[in-house]
């Protein structure tokens, strides 16, 4: 697999957010990697506990909106433990292909082993890849998904352009991500839950409250629904729209490559 790296320049002096902390851009990837190395083994258990299992419904809706069918090529970015990849592998059949991609080796290993245990093999590949510098040819995929991963990417604009490049014309990008609640009561409840309950659950299950505190902070720093939609338009996507779920706690954004 070819390795794509950013060009040298002034970017090293630029800063970005790691949760509420301001860090140099070049530091963020390593910090995010440490978080997911820490939580990989218990990632699925924590997802079920934190969301009450609702994350499965959010992902099911993503599958439904994908339009994926037999023979398609699908890229599941930040695919982690393989929830979406597993469903896509069933939809594309023997004629299609699914690539489970994640920048984090620990998450990718868990996802690969889990899918092998489920009997997925022939139409699925695994790739350790950075969303900002996808190591695939132009116009390769019919559909790209990134679920709960975009907020951890250092340069989201760069990643969106990279996704656009490897999509086929007419292909669609689906971004499933935590977003901004649509009413004040839900926002207050969600804030309390995120900063009190989630780090506590993380401590109990993974003995790591700091990683889950970062994840809560990263959600707050992520662009809201309309901002992300505009970012997709600016990257070159057309017919951009989003669907709020669970009162805006999560939003699913869709864009088409012209």
C-alpha positions in Angstrom: 0.0 0.0 0.0 1.4 3.3 -1.0 1.9 5.9 1.8 0.5 9.4 1.2 2.1 12.2 3.3 1.4 15.9 3.5 3.8 18.2 1.9 6.3 20.1 4.0 5.5 23.8 4.7 4.1 26.1 7.2 1.4 23.6 8.4 3.7 22.5 11.2 3.2 25.9 12.9 -0.6 25.6 12.6 -2.7 24.5 15.5 -5.9 22.5 15.8 -8.2 21.1 18.5 -7.7 17.9 20.5 -10.9 18.1 22.4 -10.8 21.4 24.2 -7.0 21.4 24.1 -5.1 23.4 21.4 -2.3 21.4 19.9 0.0 21.6 16.8 -1.6 19.9 13.8 1.3 17.4 13.6 0.6 16.2 17.2 -3.1 15.5 16.9 -2.9 12.2 14.9 -0.7 10.7 17.5 -2.9 11.8 20.4 -6.0 10.4 18.7 -4.2 7.2 18.0 -3.4 6.8 21.7 -7.1 7.2 22.5 -8.2 4.5 20.1 -5.4 2.1 21.0 -6.7 2.4 24.5 -10.3 1.8 23.8 -10.2 -0.6 20.9 -10.7 -3.8 22.8 -13.9 -2.6 24.5 -15.1 -0.3 21.8 -18.3 -2.2 20.9 -19.2 -2.7 24.5 -18.8 1.0 25.2 -20.9 2.0 22.2 -23.8 -0.2 23.3 -23.6 1.2 26.9 -23.2 4.8 25.9 -26.0 4.9 23.4 -28.3 2.3 24.9 -27.8 0.3 21.6 -29.3 3.2 19.5 -26.1 3.5 17.5 -27.2 0.3 15.7 -30.3 2.1 14.5 -28.2 5.1 13.3 -26.0 2.8 11.3 -29.0 0.9 9.9 -30.4 4.2 8.5 -27.0 4.9 7.0 -27.1 1.6 5.2 -30.6 2.3 3.9 -29.5 5.7 2.6 -26.4 4.4 0.9 -28.1 2.9 -2.1 -25.4 0.1 -2.1 -26.3 -2.9 -4.2 -24.7 -6.0 -5.8 -21.4 -5.3 -7.6 -20.7 -2.0 -5.9 -17.4 -1.0 -4.4 -17.7 0.5 -1.0 -15.1 2.3 1.2 -15.9 2.3 5.0 -13.5 4.9 6.4 -12.8 4.9 10.2 -14.7 1.6 10.0 -13.2 0.4 13.3 -14.8 -2.8 14.4 -16.7 -3.3 11.1 -20.4 -2.8 11.8 -21.0 -1.1 8.5 -18.5 -3.2 6.5 -20.3 -6.4 7.6 -23.6 -5.2 6.2 -22.1 -3.8 3.1 -20.3 -7.1 2.4 -23.7 -8.8 2.3 -25.2 -6.2 0.0 -22.4 -6.1 -2.6 -22.2 -9.8 -3.0 -19.4 -11.8 -4.7 -19.2 -9.3 -7.6 -18.6 -6.3 -5.3 -15.9 -5.2 -2.9 -15.8 -3.6 0.5 -12.7 -2.0 2.0 -12.6 -1.6 5.8 -10.2 1.3 6.4 -9.0 2.9 9.6 -6.0 4.9 10.5 -5.7 3.1 13.8 -4.0 -0.3 13.8 -5.6 -1.5 17.0 -9.1 -0.7 15.8 -8.4 -2.3 12.4 -7.2 -5.5 14.0 -10.3 -5.8 16.1 -12.5 -5.2 13.1 -10.6 -7.6 10.9 -10.8 -10.4 13.5 -14.4 -9.8 14.2 -15.4 -10.0 10.5 -13.3 -13.1 9.9 -15.2 -14.7 12.9 -18.4 -13.8 11.1 -17.2 -15.6 7.9 -16.6 -12.5 5.9 -13.7 -13.0 3.6 -13.9 -13.0 -0.2 -15.3 -9.5 -0.9 -13.7 -7.6 2.0 -10.3 -6.1 2.3 -8.6 -4.2 5.2 -6.6 -1.1 4.7 -4.8 1.1 7.3 -5.4 4.5 5.7 -5.5 8.2 6.6 -8.8 9.8 5.5 -6.8 12.9 4.5 -4.5 11.0 2.0 -6.6 8.0 0.8 -4.3 5.5 -1.0 -6.8 4.7 -3.7 -7.1 5.6 -7.4 -9.4 8.4 -8.6 -13.0 7.4 -9.3 -12.9 4.0 -7.6 -15.9 3.8 -5.2 -19.6 3.8 -5.6 -20.1 4.8 -2.0 -18.0 6.0 0.9 -19.1 6.0 4.6 -17.4 7.5 7.6 -19.2 6.9 10.8 -18.1 8.7 14.0 -14.7 9.3 12.5 -14.6 12.7 10.8 -14.4 14.7 14.1 -11.1 13.0 14.9 -9.5 14.0 11.5 -7.0 16.8 11.8 -7.9 18.5 8.5 -11.5 17.8 7.7 -11.6 19.9 4.5 -8.6 17.9 3.1 -10.3 14.6 4.0 -13.5 15.6 2.3 -11.6 16.5 -0.9 -9.7 13.2 -0.7 -13.0 11.3 -0.4 -14.4 13.2 -3.4 -11.4 12.3 -5.5 -11.8 8.5 -5.0 -15.5 8.4 -5.5 -16.9 7.6 -8.9 -19.0 10.4 -10.6 -22.5 9.9 -9.2 -21.1 8.2 -6.1 -22.3 9.2 -2.7 -20.6 10.1 0.6 -22.3 9.5 3.9 -21.0 11.1 7.1 -22.6 9.8 10.3 -21.5 11.9 13.2 -22.5 13.3 16.5 -23.9 16.8 16.0 -25.8 19.6 17.8 -29.0 18.8 19.6 -32.0 20.7 18.1 -33.6 21.7 21.4 -32.3 23.3 24.6 -33.6 20.6 26.9 -31.9 17.8 25.0 -28.7 19.9 24.8 -28.6 20.3 28.6 -29.3 16.6 29.2 -26.8 15.6 26.6 -24.1 17.8 28.0 -24.6 16.4 31.5 -24.6 12.9 30.2 -21.5 13.4 28.0 -19.2 15.0 30.7 -20.4 13.1 33.7 -21.7 9.7 32.8 -19.6 8.8 29.8 -16.2 9.3 31.4 -17.5 7.4 34.5 -18.6 4.4 32.3 -15.2 4.6 30.5 -13.5 4.3 33.8 -15.5 1.4 34.9 -15.3 -0.6 31.6 -11.9 0.4 30.2 -10.2 1.9 33.2 -9.7 5.0 31.0 -11.9 8.0 31.7 -9.5 10.5 29.9 -10.1 9.0 26.5 -13.9 9.2 26.9 -13.6 12.7 28.2 -11.7 13.6 25.0 -14.4 11.9 22.9 -17.1 14.1 24.6 -15.0 17.2 24.0 -14.3 16.3 20.4 -18.1 16.1 19.8 -18.5 19.7 21.0 -15.7 20.9 18.8 -17.1 19.3 15.7 -18.9 21.5 13.1 -22.7 21.7 13.5 -25.1 20.4 10.9 -25.2 23.4 8.6 -21.4 24.1 8.9 -20.6 20.5 7.9 -23.0 20.7 5.0 -21.3 23.8 3.7 -17.9 22.2 4.1 -19.1 19.3 1.8 -20.4 21.8 -0.8 -17.0 23.7 -0.6 -15.2 20.4 -1.2 -17.1 19.9 -4.4 -20.1 17.7 -3.4 -23.5 18.3 -4.9 -27.1 17.6 -3.6 -25.8 17.9 0.0 -28.3 17.3 2.8 -28.5 16.0 6.3 -30.9 14.1 8.4 -31.1 14.7 12.2 -31.6 11.7 14.4 -32.3 11.5 18.2 -33.1 15.2 18.2 -29.9 16.2 16.5 -27.6 14.3 18.8 -26.5 12.5 15.6 -26.7 13.7 12.0 -26.3 11.8 8.8 -24.9 14.0 6.0 -25.1 12.9 2.3 -23.3 14.4 -0.7 -23.0 13.3 -4.4 -19.9 13.6 -6.6 -20.9 15.4 -9.8 
